[in-house]
Amino acid sequence: MKLTKQALTAINTPRIRRRLMEALDDVAESTIYRYISNNDDNLTKAAALKVIREETGLTDQEILEEGVEVISQPQN
């Protein structure tokens, strides 16, 4: 799975990068930069998608490239 260009642009802010660092088990900021630059699959993990949804207000269709089936997460 890959993120859309819209989502990649939206998440490339200091606040969202920090939240992604925490959500992805405290990875380094340089790792998050690499994930964004490479459109890495780690950005589509459930924890990362939750942060992206909360911070950007984007829908799954706006976050994930077309043709990718989204599996809903149970609400906590």
Stockholm file with secondary structure:
# STOCKHOLM 1.0

chainA/1-76         MKLTKQALTAINTPRIRRRLMEALDDVAESTIYRYISNNDDNLTKAAALKVIREETGLTDQEILEEGVEVISQPQN
#=GR chainA/1-76 SS CCBCHHHHHHHCSHHHHHHHHHHTTSCCHHHHHHHHHHTCGGGGSHHHHHHHHHHHCCCHHHHBCTTCCCCCCCCC
#=GC SS_cons        CCBCHHHHHHHCSHHHHHHHHHHTTSCCHHHHHHHHHHTCGGGGSHHHHHHHHHHHCCCHHHHBCTTCCCCCCCCC
//
